[in-house]
Amino acid sequence: MARGKSLRAVFCILGCLLLFLVSCAPKRFEIPTYEGIELRDVLSSKESIKTIEATSSLEFEKDGSIMRGEASLRLTPESLDLQVYSFGFLVAEVTSDRTLTRSDPPMESNKLSMLVDGIRNSFFWWSIKDPEVETNESQYQVTNSWKRIFINKKTMMPEKQILELENGRQLTILYEEPELMDGGWFPSRMRIELSGRVLSLRIKTLSIMK
């Protein structure tokens, strides 16, 4: 009899602990759907975003080797300010605007294009001038003379972007895992590919300014 009471007490405690852990678990939000809403309205609503600040983990892959670090970013549609840290130490810095791009230490053109053209366009993915829009069952394809964006029709989230760079180079951006950040949905993972090199970003914090 005493043993039975002890077992019931143990199960009661375990049940209370389980309820407590469930109540404390972070809530996951379902990404909204935008069926029936015009794509151009969604894109134009994002044009009010002037600046994005973010922190992320960063991996750079080349010839089978991987370099890892942490990145701090401040972006506008025309500019980029990037600092890369490793074990808390600043190891690289890149700034770019309409007229000039600087990097410390100096970098080869492909790596610099991934950091400047790749990162800026991956965050400001909706920024495209005079586009043409095609559609299939699951995606919109938004295209102009040098950019193609593939957008999920239900979530209005980007899935892929292709940029045509100078000298015939093609830069590809893949998007994954949309998350609710700073009051809106944003891809939390980006993979930028150019000439056999891969740059992967995992966004940790995101702040949007209008």
C-alpha positions in Angstrom: 0.0 0.0 0.0 2.8 2.4 1.0 4.6 1.5 -2.2 1.6 2.2 -4.3 1.2 5.7 -2.7 4.9 6.3 -3.4 4.5 5.4 -7.1 1.5 7.7 -7.4 3.4 10.5 -5.8 6.3 10.0 -8.2 4.0 10.0 -11.2 2.2 13.1 -9.9 5.5 14.9 -9.6 6.7 13.8 -13.1 3.3 14.9 -14.6 3.6 18.4 -12.9 7.2 18.7 -14.2 6.2 17.8 -17.7 3.4 20.4 -17.7 5.8 23.0 -16.4 8.3 22.2 -19.2 5.6 22.3 -21.9 4.3 25.7 -20.6 7.9 27.1 -20.6 8.8 25.8 -24.1 9.1 28.6 -26.7 6.0 29.0 -28.8 6.4 28.2 -32.5 4.4 30.3 -34.9 3.1 29.1 -38.2 4.2 31.1 -41.2 1.1 32.9 -42.7 -0.1 32.2 -46.2 -0.8 35.0 -48.8 -2.9 33.2 -51.3 -5.1 35.7 -53.2 -2.8 38.6 -52.4 -1.0 40.3 -55.3 2.7 39.7 -55.5 3.4 43.3 -56.5 1.6 44.5 -53.3 3.8 42.3 -51.2 7.0 43.5 -52.8 6.0 47.2 -52.7 5.2 46.9 -49.0 8.8 46.0 -48.3 10.2 49.0 -50.1 9.7 51.1 -47.0 12.6 49.1 -45.4 15.6 51.4 -45.5 18.2 49.6 -43.2 18.7 46.1 -41.9 21.1 45.3 -39.0 21.9 41.6 -38.3 24.2 39.2 -36.6 24.9 35.8 -38.0 27.2 32.8 -38.0 29.2 32.5 -41.2 30.9 29.6 -43.0 33.0 30.0 -46.1 33.8 26.8 -48.1 36.5 26.5 -50.8 38.2 23.4 -52.2 36.9 21.3 -49.3 38.1 23.5 -46.5 35.7 25.5 -44.2 36.4 28.8 -42.4 33.9 29.8 -39.7 33.2 33.0 -38.0 30.6 35.5 -36.7 29.3 38.4 -38.7 27.9 41.8 -37.8 26.0 43.5 -40.6 24.5 46.9 -41.4 22.8 47.0 -44.9 20.9 49.3 -47.1 19.8 48.6 -50.7 23.0 50.5 -51.9 25.5 49.8 -49.1 27.1 47.2 -46.9 29.1 47.4 -43.7 30.4 44.0 -42.6 32.7 42.9 -39.8 33.7 39.3 -39.4 35.0 37.9 -36.1 36.7 34.7 -35.1 37.0 33.7 -31.5 36.0 37.3 -30.6 38.7 38.9 -32.7 38.0 41.1 -35.8 39.5 39.3 -38.8 38.0 41.0 -41.7 36.0 44.2 -42.6 34.2 45.1 -45.8 32.4 48.4 -46.6 30.7 49.2 -49.9 28.5 51.9 -51.3 27.5 53.2 -54.7 31.0 54.5 -55.5 33.6 52.4 -53.6 34.2 49.0 -52.1 36.9 48.5 -49.5 38.1 45.3 -47.7 40.7 44.8 -44.9 42.5 42.5 -45.6 42.3 42.8 -49.4 40.3 40.0 -51.0 40.0 38.5 -54.5 37.1 39.5 -56.7 35.0 36.4 -56.3 35.1 36.4 -52.5 34.4 40.1 -52.4 31.4 39.6 -54.8 30.0 37.0 -52.5 30.3 39.3 -49.5 29.0 42.5 -51.2 26.7 41.5 -54.0 25.7 38.2 -52.5 24.9 39.3 -48.9 23.3 42.7 -49.8 21.0 41.1 -52.4 20.2 38.1 -50.2 18.8 40.4 -47.5 17.1 42.9 -49.8 15.8 40.2 -52.0 12.6 42.1 -53.0 14.6 45.0 -54.4 14.3 44.6 -58.2 13.6 47.3 -60.8 11.3 46.9 -63.7 10.6 43.2 -63.3 8.7 40.8 -65.4 6.7 38.2 -63.5 6.0 34.6 -64.6 4.2 32.0 -62.5 3.8 28.2 -62.2 1.8 26.1 -59.7 4.1 26.8 -56.7 6.3 29.8 -57.5 6.5 33.3 -58.9 9.6 34.0 -61.0 10.5 37.7 -60.9 13.1 38.7 -63.5 14.9 41.8 -64.9 18.0 42.1 -67.0 20.4 40.8 -64.3 18.4 39.2 -61.5 15.9 36.3 -61.1 14.0 35.7 -57.9 11.9 32.5 -57.2 9.2 33.2 -54.6 6.9 30.7 -52.9 3.3 31.6 -53.9 1.8 30.6 -50.5 4.3 32.1 -48.1 5.7 34.9 -50.3 9.1 33.9 -49.1 12.1 33.8 -51.5 13.4 30.3 -52.3 16.2 31.1 -54.8 17.8 34.1 -56.4 20.2 34.2 -59.4 22.4 37.2 -60.1 24.2 37.7 -63.4 27.6 39.4 -62.6 30.2 40.9 -64.9 32.5 38.6 -66.9 29.8 36.0 -67.2 29.8 35.0 -63.6 26.6 33.8 -62.0 25.9 34.1 -58.3 23.2 31.8 -56.7 21.4 32.4 -53.4 19.4 29.7 -51.7 17.0 30.4 -48.8 15.8 28.1 -46.0 13.9 28.1 -42.7 11.8 31.3 -42.5 11.5 32.6 -38.9 9.6 35.4 -37.2 12.1 38.1 -36.5 11.5 41.7 -35.5 7.8 41.4 -36.2 8.1 39.9 -39.7 9.0 36.7 -41.5 12.5 36.4 -42.9 14.7 33.4 -44.2 17.0 32.5 -41.3 19.5 30.5 -43.5 21.1 31.7 -46.8 23.6 29.8 -49.0 25.5 31.9 -51.5 27.3 30.1 -54.3 29.8 31.5 -56.8 32.5 29.9 -58.9 32.8 26.8 -56.7 32.8 28.8 -53.5 30.0 28.7 -50.9 29.1 31.2 -48.2 26.5 30.1 -45.6 24.8 32.5 -43.2 22.6 31.6 -40.2 20.9 34.7 -38.9 20.9 35.1 -35.2 19.4 38.6 -34.7 17.6 40.9 -37.2 16.5 44.5 -36.8 14.6 46.3 -39.5 14.4 50.1 -39.8 12.0 52.0 -42.0 
